[in-house]
Amino acid sequence: MSKSTSGNYFEDFRVGQEFRHAVPRTITTGDVALYSALYGMRFSIQSSDAFAQSVGLDRAPLDNLLLFHVIFGKTVPDISLNAVANLGYSDCRILRQAYPGDSFTARSEIIGLRENSNGKTGIVYVRSTGYNQLGQEVLTFIRWVMVNKRHEAAPTPDAVVPQTPPSVAPQRLVVPEGIRFEDYDAAIAGSPYGFDDYRIGERVDHVDGMTIEEAEHQVATRLYQNTAKGHFDARLQRSSRFGRRIVYGGHIISLARSLSFNGLANAATVLAINSGRHVNPAAAGDTVYCWS
């Protein structure tokens, strides 16, 4: 009997199925330093203990996207090891601040399934939740991912497509406990622009671009213990629909967050991701720009 696993394929999933994911992970200051080096993060609350303390926190918290990626990475071996691509997200909420030294685990529930018309793949909808070492929920999100079938002829369950919220209602946002902005120093944070300076419909061009390097996106994905084959196995991916390794979509999200500093430097912390889609794949050599 083989003691290794090839992961789950589309026909292995059932609505209501639950997973308790391996492996627990402690995020250290070394992980934070590597994350900062990969993306060039400059947001003050996550960069400086002293600045974080000036707004009522104990010390600099983890960047919430680093937390998201680590929880996401926990889910990959069970949910998306055999994915073609992750397609989108909804209802992602940060429920509690996390700090270096905290340890995290994750659990998921399958909430929807739909086979694609080609009979070769299907869409898996999943709700995942991350927990700290005290068993407290720290993050939750829905994602949907296209997963290969093991056998085209394999029977699949009736389609169930969940209704996902287009945005996170304001009353469901969780503001970090103890945070206050009376002594927030906008000058040292890097921008004079605050909440009252932005308007609905305004478009902020973040100007700068960042080119994706092969080594950097793979190091980042390994940092999150994301083992999806599409990001690493060049030989296997030559026969895929893309013909090459593709970049983990979360890498693009963190690049965009980093680039957004130029224009949104006082966007102090991420409370939620309303919804989003990966509309095109990215590969090494592509250059990412963004606007808000």
N, C-alpha and C positions, 0 to 999 in steps of 0.2 A: 504494500500500500504506500502510495506517495505521501510524503510528509510535507511537501510544498503545495502551494495553491496557485492556481491561475486566475483567481478572482471571480467575481460574479459577472454573468452575462445577463442580457435583458430578460431572458425567459426564467431566470432564477429569482426574480423579484415578485413580491405580492403586496398589494395594498394592505397596510396595517402592520407589515413586517417591521420589527425593531432590531436595531443593532447597538451593541455596546462596544465601541471601537477601542482597539489597542493603538498606541502604547501611551501611558501617561507621560507628560512632558513638562519639565521645569524650564521656564524661560529665565535666562541669566543676563547679567549686564553685558557679557560677551556677545550673546545673541542680539541684544539691542545695538551694540556697537557695529556688528556686522550688518544689521538691517540699515542703520544710518549710513554706512559706507556704500551700500548697494544703491540707495535711493537719494542720498543727499538731503535727508529730512532736516528742516530748520525750524519747525514750530516750537515756540519757546517753552510751553508747559511740558512737553515731552523731552526737551533738550536739556533742561536745567533744574536741578533739585531746588536751588534757591528761588528761581522764578515760580516753580510749582508751589513752594511754601508760601510765597507772597500772595497767592490766590487761594490759600486755605487748604491745600493738599499736603500730605505728609512728605512727599518727595515726588520726583518726576515719575508719572505713570508710564506704563507701556503704551506705545503708539497703538491705537485701537485696531488699525489695519494689520499690524503684526499679530495681534491676538486673533483677528479674523482668519488670517492665513494659517496659523498653527491649528486652530480648531478645524478649519477646512481640510488641512493635511491629514488629520486623524481619520477623516471620513473616507479618504480616497481608496484604501485597500478593499473596503467593503462595497463602496458605491460606484466608484468611477475608475477603477483600475483598467477596465476595458472600454473606456469612453472614447468616442470619436472627438467630442468637444463638450465643454461646459457651455451652456447656452445663456443662462440668465439667473437673476436673483430677485428676491422680493422679501419685504418685511424683515430686513436685517436690523436688529436692535442690540445696542450695547447695554447690558443690564447692570453692570458693576465695573468700577475701575479695577484694573489689574496692575501689578507691580513686579519688577524683577524679583525672582525668588519664589513667585507663585507657581503652582503646578496645575496642569489642566488635563481633563479628559473630555470625551465627547460621546454623545448618543444621537441616534437618528431614527426617524420613522418614515417609511415609504408612504406618501400621501396621494400618489397618482402614477398611472402608467398609460402609455399610448404607443402602440406599435406604429412605425412609419410605413408608408405605402410601398416602399421598396422591399419590405419583408426582411431586410438585413439588419435593421437597427430599430431602436425604440427610445422614447423619451421617458426618463425616470424623474419623478417629482419627489423631493425629499425635504423634510424639516429636520435640521440639525441643531443641537444645543450643546454649548460648552459649559463645563463646570470647573470651579477651582478646587483646591485641596480640602476645603471645608464643605464641599458638596453644594455650594451656592452657584446658581446659574449666573454666568457672566456674559453670555452672548447667545443669540438665536437667529436663525435665518432659514429661508426657503431657497432652494436652488433647483434648477431642472437641467438635466444633462442627457446628451445623446449617447447611448450605450450600444455596442455591437451585440448581435445575437451570436450564440455559439453555433446554432444550426438554423438555417433559414426556415426549415420545415417545422421547427419546434412550435407547439401550440402556445398561445399567449392569452392572458386573461382579457376580459372585456375592458375597453378603454375607460379610464377614470381620470378626468382632467380637473384638478382643483381650481377653485376661484382664488386667485392671489390678489391681495390689496395693491392698488397702484402706488400707494404711498403710505407712510407711517403717520397715523393721526397724532397731532401734537400732544394730546393727553397721554399717549403711550410712550413718549420719550422719557428716558430716565436721566436726569441731570446728576452729575457726580456729586456724591454726598460731601458737604462741607465747602464746595467751591464757591468763591465769591470774587467779584471783579472790581470792588471799590479801589483797590490799590494796583490794578492792572496797569502796567507801564507799556503803553502802545509804542512809544518811541524805541525802547529797547527790544520790543517784540518784532519790530521791523516795518511797521506801517501805521500811518495816522488814521486809516479808514476803519470805522466801526460799523455796527449794525445799521445805524441811521443813514449811512452814506450809500447804501445799496438799494436798488429799486427792483420790483418784480418786472421781469422782461429785459432787464439790463444784461448785456453780454460782456463778460470780462475775458479778454484775450490774455492768456498767461505767457505769451511771447516765446518763451524758450522751448527748445526741443532737446530730446535725449535719445541717442541711438542705442538700440538693444545689442548687447554683446553676447555671443554664445555662452561664454564662461559665466558671465554675470547672471543671466536668467536661470542657468542650471544650478549655480550655487544658491541663489535665492530659493528655488523650488526645493532643493535639498534641505535648506534651513527649516522649511516648514514640514519636512518629512513627507512631502507629497510624492508618491511613487508612480503616478500615472505614466504609462508607457509612452504616450505621445510626446512627452517632454524630453525623453532621454535616449530611447533606442533608435539610433539613426538608421540601422540596417532594416529594422522592422518598418519604420516610417517611410522608407523609399517606396514601398508598395501601397501606402495609404493614399487617401484622396488628396492629401496635401503634398505628398512626395518628399517631405522633410519633417524634422522635429518642429513642433509648434510651441510657442511660449505659453506658460501658465497664465490664464487670463487675469488672475489676481496680481501678477507682476505688472501688468498694464495699469491696473487700478492704483497701485502704490506709486508708479511713475507719475500718473496724473495728479495724485494728491501732492506729491513732492513739487511738481511743476507749478501747482496752483498757489504756492507760497507767494509768487510774484503776482499780486492782485488780491490775495485772500490770506495775508500773513496772520491776521487776527482771527481766523477760523480756528478757534482754540482747541477744539476736540470734536471728533466724530461721534455723534449720538446714534445715528442710524444711516442705513442705505435704503432709500425708498424702494427703488427697483432699478434694474439695469439689464442690458443684454450685451453679449459679445457678438457684434454684428459681422466681424471679420476676424480671421485668424491673424496672428502676428508671428514673425520669425526673426531670427538674428539678422541684423543689418537694417531692419526697419527703424525709422525715427519717429518718435511719439511726440506730438504736440497736443495741447488741450486748451479748452476754454470752458467757462462756467456761465 
